[in-house]
Amino acid sequence: MTEEQAVPGSPATVSLVKRLAAMDKFFSPQTIALVNDTAVKITKLKGEFIWHFHEAEDELFLVLHGKLLMKLRTGDVWVNTGEFIVVPKGVEHCPVAPEEVHIMLVEPQTIKRTGNITESPKGQQNR
């Protein structure tokens, strides 16, 4: 049974390829599934986000396509296609994508995208 043919309330597949192809904005995560209190999201990144941290939540970044640079105050980490990184709560970080990157995020549903930053810096609204 395909995603479109699924009976309401029963499990269905999700095509990451189709969902990512339909996305036309960067830094604009879309929730594609909920697992208990955890959101599974996908997004495209290109450029640099902002330095921020999350007081009470860990974040998992899984690279589906491309190469992500995770800037950390303790040193930068490259995350390649098929790899993931978990950024623990309280750790300041800044995702950077020199070229277009497709990622999956696994994080609590209640997480704020910019963590401790309460106002969107100029240029971040349309990313």
N, C-alpha and C positions, 0 to 999 in steps of 0.2 A: 504494500500500500504506500503510495507516495504522500508527501507532505500535504498536497492539495486534496487527496482522497481520504485523509484520516478522519476517523469518527471522533467527534468532540469528546474530550476527556481521556482518549486513549493515546498511547505513545506514538510519536511520528518522527521521521527523520528530518533533519535540517541540512540543507545544502549550503555549506560555507562558501563554496564557489559562487553560487547564485546570489547569496546575500551580500557578499563583498562586491560583486560586479554591480549590484544595484546602488551601492554607496557612492555618493559624489562629493562628500565633504571629508576633510581630514579632521582628526581630533574630535570626532563626534560619535562616541560609542553608542551602539544599539544593543539592547538586551535581546538575546536570541533564545534564552532558556532560563528558567528558575529551578534551582535544586535546593529545596528547603528554603533557608534564608540567604542563599548564595545566588548571585547573578552571574550568568555566563554572557559575556559581551564580546562583540567584534568591532573593530574600527580600522581605519586606514590612518597612517601617520606620515607626515612629510614636514620636515623642519624641526624646530625646537619648541617644546612645551614650556612650562614654567617650573622653577624650583618650588617644591612643596613637600609636605609630609602628611600622613594620616595618623591622628592621635591614637585611635583605637582599632584600626583595621590593617591587616596585611593585604598585599596585592600580588597576584600572580600575572605575569606577562608572558604569554606563549607566542613566539614568532611563527606565523604561518607562511610568510613570504617575505624575503628581504633580510635586512640586518639592522638591528636596533642597538643604539648606544644608550646605555643607562648610566647617566652621570650620577655619581654618589660623592659625598664629601670625603669619603675614604679612598676614592679612586674609581675610575670609569670601568665599566664592564660591557663588552660586546656580546650580544645575544643573537645567534644565527638562526636561520630557518630550522625548525624542528627542536629548538631549545627553548627553555623558559627560565625566568628568574623570579624569585619571590622577594619582594621588598617588604621587610618587616615593618610593623607599625612603629611610628616615631622616627623612621629613617628618611632624611631629606633626600629627594631624588628629582631628576629632570630627564624625561625621555627625549631622545633626539633621533631623528630619522633623516640622515643626509639624502637618502633616496626614498621613494615610496616604500612603506613597510605595512604589511597586514598583520594584525595581532588579535589574539583572543585574550580577554581579561577575565579572571575569576576572582570575584570579590563580593563582600556583603552587599545586599541590595541597597542598604542605607548609606553607602559610602558617598562622600562628596568628591566630585571629579578633581577639584583643585585643593582638596584637603584643608589645610590650615589657612589658605588664601581665600578671603571672603569676597573680593572684587576681582572681576576678570581684567587682566592687564590689557592695554590697547593691543589690538590685532589678534587676540585669542578668541574673540566671540565667533568668528567665522571659520575657525580651524577645524 
